[in-house]
């Protein structure tokens, strides 16, 4: 758990971060969003003391970070920046090994951890471990940057606009990788982003900053249905808030058993063509499910688990009901 208590940063007479208090729960993703100059990157860097606070304190798992030398603190907190920051003269494996070597890990332990992380990020160790950064695509470089940040098994991972330089396809893949890493390793992640769509896709909670202050720190659905002020409402998106709300729930979460009676499952997808039942992946968002049903001209579809098991059925009317505030 990360607890910020009255965290403040001043440069001369200018206050960049103004008495921010916030709690980040263990094994969660918190996104910090806001306009340029709102103080979000400065706030992030005060957590690992790349920027020293003018006032206030940071506690990680109950321990005041000011009581620990900064270089030791940073070795147990992963940090990822836009552009990945890899050492160009070192191989992928050598980049990932940077902090573990400083901590005195054995070669065998480093090799095992490197292989584990590359596999988790869908980079074959036998192919990529001995390559240099310039031999990788931008998306691959960013994944190696994440692997390096996680190498020493940190409980906390800080990310400052990590995917901002990637094109939309690579960005979506990198976001999927991050969610997979969080599920596998249980890492607490604090992410700075200017992209509200990215925040809604990744975060358990979103902190909205303006003029150095936190205007609202809440679950994504609350920002859409109960914004703290007009700025939060505008940032969250007034025009497409119903679709954003649908993106927060999966089809598997709301699928219901097929109605009793012969052929009920087969009738899912009626209107999409003879016998062409519409199948919706259980992990698909309601927004994606609605798009598929509308595209196929079907009022209802079958919700299917990755192994092919039919979880239930989901119809357009049920989806629309979840796009309204409750």
C-alpha positions in Angstrom: 0.0 0.0 0.0 1.2 3.5 -0.8 0.0 6.4 1.3 0.6 10.0 0.4 0.2 12.5 3.2 0.0 16.2 2.4 2.6 15.8 -0.3 3.8 19.2 -1.6 6.4 20.4 -4.0 7.4 24.0 -4.4 9.9 25.6 -6.8 10.5 29.1 -5.4 7.1 30.8 -5.1 5.4 28.2 -7.5 3.6 25.3 -5.9 3.6 22.4 -8.4 2.0 19.8 -6.2 -0.3 21.1 -3.4 -0.9 19.1 -0.3 -1.9 15.8 -2.0 -3.2 13.0 0.2 -4.1 9.7 -1.4 -4.0 6.0 -0.8 -3.1 3.4 -3.4 -4.2 -0.1 -2.4 -1.9 -3.0 -2.8 -2.2 -5.1 -6.0 -4.1 -2.3 -7.9 -3.6 0.1 -10.7 -4.0 3.8 -10.1 -3.9 6.2 -13.0 -3.1 9.9 -12.5 -4.5 12.0 -15.3 -4.7 15.7 -15.9 -3.7 18.5 -18.4 -0.1 19.4 -19.0 1.4 21.2 -16.0 -1.1 19.7 -13.6 1.7 18.2 -11.5 1.1 14.5 -12.2 4.6 13.6 -13.2 6.1 15.5 -10.2 3.7 13.7 -7.9 4.8 10.3 -9.3 8.5 11.1 -9.0 8.1 12.1 -5.3 7.1 8.5 -4.6 10.6 7.2 -5.4 12.3 10.5 -4.5 13.5 11.4 -7.9 12.0 14.6 -6.8 12.3 15.5 -3.1 9.0 16.7 -1.4 9.0 20.2 0.0 6.5 19.0 2.6 4.5 15.9 3.4 5.5 12.3 3.3 5.1 9.0 1.4 4.6 5.7 3.2 5.0 2.3 1.4 3.7 -0.6 3.3 3.8 1.6 6.4 7.4 2.7 6.0 8.3 6.4 5.6 10.4 6.6 2.4 12.3 9.5 3.8 14.0 7.1 6.3 15.7 5.2 3.5 18.6 6.3 1.3 17.1 7.3 -2.1 19.3 4.8 -4.1 18.1 1.9 -2.0 14.5 3.0 -2.2 14.7 3.1 -6.0 16.1 -0.4 -6.2 12.9 -1.8 -4.7 10.5 0.4 -6.8 10.2 -0.3 -10.5 10.2 2.8 -12.8 9.2 3.0 -16.5 9.4 6.1 -18.6 8.2 7.0 -22.1 10.8 5.9 -24.6 11.9 3.0 -22.3 15.4 4.3 -21.4 17.2 1.1 -22.3 21.0 1.1 -22.3 21.8 0.8 -26.1 25.2 -0.9 -25.5 23.7 -3.7 -23.4 21.7 -6.8 -24.6 18.1 -7.3 -23.5 19.2 -9.7 -20.8 21.9 -7.3 -19.6 19.4 -4.5 -19.4 17.0 -6.6 -17.4 19.8 -7.7 -15.0 20.8 -4.1 -14.1 19.2 -3.8 -10.7 19.5 -7.5 -9.7 23.2 -7.3 -10.2 23.4 -4.2 -8.0 21.6 -6.2 -5.4 24.1 -9.1 -5.7 21.8 -11.7 -7.1 23.5 -14.9 -8.4 23.8 -15.5 -12.2 21.3 -18.4 -12.0 18.7 -16.4 -10.2 19.1 -13.5 -12.7 18.8 -15.8 -15.7 15.7 -17.5 -14.3 14.0 -14.1 -13.5 15.0 -12.7 -17.0 13.4 -15.8 -18.7 10.3 -15.5 -16.5 9.7 -11.9 -17.4 10.4 -12.2 -21.1 8.0 -15.1 -21.3 5.3 -13.2 -19.3 5.7 -10.3 -21.8 5.5 -12.7 -24.8 9.1 -12.3 -25.8 10.8 -15.7 -26.4 14.0 -15.6 -24.2 15.9 -17.8 -26.7 15.3 -15.2 -29.4 15.4 -11.9 -27.6 17.7 -12.2 -24.6 20.9 -11.6 -26.6 19.5 -8.9 -28.9 20.3 -5.2 -28.5 17.6 -2.5 -28.2 18.1 -1.2 -31.8 17.2 -4.7 -33.1 13.8 -4.5 -31.5 10.5 -2.8 -32.5 9.3 0.1 -30.4 6.7 -2.1 -28.7 9.3 -4.8 -27.9 11.6 -2.2 -26.4 8.8 -0.9 -24.2 8.1 -4.4 -23.0 11.8 -4.9 -22.2 11.6 -1.6 -20.2 8.8 -3.0 -18.2 10.7 -6.3 -17.6 13.8 -4.3 -16.4 11.6 -2.4 -14.0 10.1 -5.6 -12.6 13.4 -7.5 -12.5 14.2 -7.1 -8.8 10.6 -8.2 -7.8 9.4 -4.8 -6.7 6.1 -4.5 -5.0 5.6 -1.1 -6.6 5.8 -0.1 -10.3 5.8 3.6 -11.3 5.1 4.4 -14.9 5.3 7.9 -16.5 3.6 8.0 -19.9 5.0 4.6 -20.7 3.1 4.0 -23.9 2.8 7.6 -25.2 5.3 7.1 -28.1 3.7 3.9 -29.4 1.2 3.7 -32.3 -2.4 2.7 -31.5 -1.9 -1.0 -32.3 1.3 -1.4 -30.3 -0.2 0.7 -27.5 -3.2 -1.6 -27.2 -0.8 -4.6 -27.0 1.4 -3.0 -24.4 -1.7 -2.3 -22.3 -2.8 -5.9 -22.5 0.7 -7.0 -21.4 0.6 -4.6 -18.4 -2.7 -6.1 -17.3 -1.3 -9.6 -17.7 1.8 -8.7 -15.7 -0.3 -7.2 -12.9 -2.4 -10.4 -12.7 0.6 -12.6 -12.7 2.9 -10.8 -10.2 0.4 -8.8 -8.1 2.3 -5.6 -8.5 0.9 -2.3 -7.3 1.1 0.1 -10.2 0.8 3.9 -10.4 0.5 5.2 -13.9 0.7 8.7 -15.2 -1.1 9.2 -18.5 -2.6 12.1 -20.5 -4.9 9.5 -22.3 -8.2 9.2 -20.4 -9.1 6.1 -22.5 -5.9 4.4 -21.3 -6.8 5.3 -17.7 -10.3 3.9 -18.1 -9.0 0.7 -19.7 -6.3 0.0 -17.1 -7.0 1.6 -13.8 -8.9 0.4 -10.7 -8.9 4.0 -9.6 -8.3 7.3 -11.3 -6.9 10.4 -9.7 -7.7 13.6 -11.6 -5.2 16.5 -11.1 -5.5 20.2 -11.8 -3.2 23.0 -10.7 -1.3 20.6 -8.4 -4.4 19.3 -6.5 -6.4 16.1 -6.7 -9.9 17.0 -7.7 -11.2 13.4 -7.5 -9.7 10.0 -6.7 -12.3 7.3 -7.4 -13.3 4.3 -9.4 -13.7 4.9 -13.2 -17.5 4.5 -13.0 -17.8 7.1 -10.3 -15.9 9.7 -12.5 -18.6 9.1 -15.2 -21.7 9.0 -13.1 -20.7 11.2 -10.1 -18.0 13.6 -11.2 -16.7 15.9 -8.5 -16.9 19.1 -10.6 -17.3 20.2 -14.3 -13.6 19.8 -15.0 -13.7 16.1 -14.0 -16.9 15.6 -16.1 -15.3 17.2 -19.1 -12.1 15.2 -18.8 -14.1 11.9 -18.3 -16.0 12.7 -21.5 -19.6 14.0 -21.5 -20.3 13.1 -25.1 -19.5 9.4 -24.9 -19.9 8.6 -21.2 -22.4 5.9 -21.8 -20.0 4.0 -24.1 -17.2 4.6 -21.6 -19.4 3.1 -18.9 -20.0 0.0 -21.1 -16.3 -0.4 -21.5 -15.9 -1.0 -17.7 -17.9 -4.3 -17.6 -17.2 -7.5 -19.5 -19.8 -9.7 -21.2 -18.9 -12.6 -18.9 -19.8 -10.5 -15.9 -23.5 -10.0 -17.0 -24.3 -13.0 -19.2 -27.4 -14.8 -18.1 -28.4 -18.5 -18.6 -30.1 -19.2 -21.9 -33.9 -19.3 -21.6 -35.3 -22.8 -21.1 -36.5 -24.6 -24.2 -35.0 -26.4 -27.1 -32.8 -24.4 -29.4 -32.5 -21.4 -27.1 -28.7 -21.2 -27.5 -28.9 -21.7 -31.2 -31.4 -18.9 -31.5 -28.8 -16.5 -30.0 -27.8 -14.6 -33.1 -31.1 -14.6 -34.8 -31.0 -12.0 -37.6 -27.3 -12.7 -38.3 -28.0 -15.2 -41.0 -29.2 -18.8 -41.0 -27.5 -20.7 -38.2 -25.0 -18.0 -37.7 -25.2 -17.6 -33.9 -23.2 -14.6 -32.7 -20.4 -15.6 -30.3 -19.1 -12.9 -27.9 -15.9 -13.6 -25.9 -16.5 -13.5 -22.2 -13.6 -11.1 -21.7 -15.0 -8.6 -24.3 -16.3 -5.4 -22.8 -20.0 -4.6 -23.1 -19.0 -1.8 -25.5 -17.3 -4.4 -27.8 -20.3 -6.8 -27.4 -22.8 -4.1 -28.4 -20.7 -3.2 -31.5 -20.6 -6.8 -32.6 -24.3 -7.4 -32.1 -25.2 -4.2 -34.0 -22.8 -5.0 -36.8 -24.3 -8.5 -37.1 -27.8 -7.3 -36.8 -28.5 -9.7 -33.9 -30.5 -8.9 -30.8 -28.7 -11.4 -28.6 -25.5 -13.4 -28.7 -23.8 -16.3 -26.9 -21.1 -15.4 -24.4 -18.3 -17.9 -24.7 -15.3 -18.6 -22.4 -11.8 -19.0 -23.9 -12.2 -22.8 -23.8 -15.4 -22.6 -25.9 -17.8 -23.2 -23.0 -21.0 -21.1 -23.4 -21.3 -18.9 -20.3 -24.8 -17.7 -21.2 -26.5 -15.2 -23.4 -26.4 -11.4 -23.7 -28.8 -9.1 -25.5 -28.8 -5.6 -26.7 -31.4 -4.4 -24.2 -29.4 -5.8 -21.3 -26.3 -4.1 -22.5 -28.0 -0.8 -22.9 -29.3 -1.0 -19.3 -25.7 -1.0 -18.2 -24.9 2.2 -20.1 -27.0 4.3 -17.8 -26.1 5.6 -14.3 -27.5 3.7 -11.4 
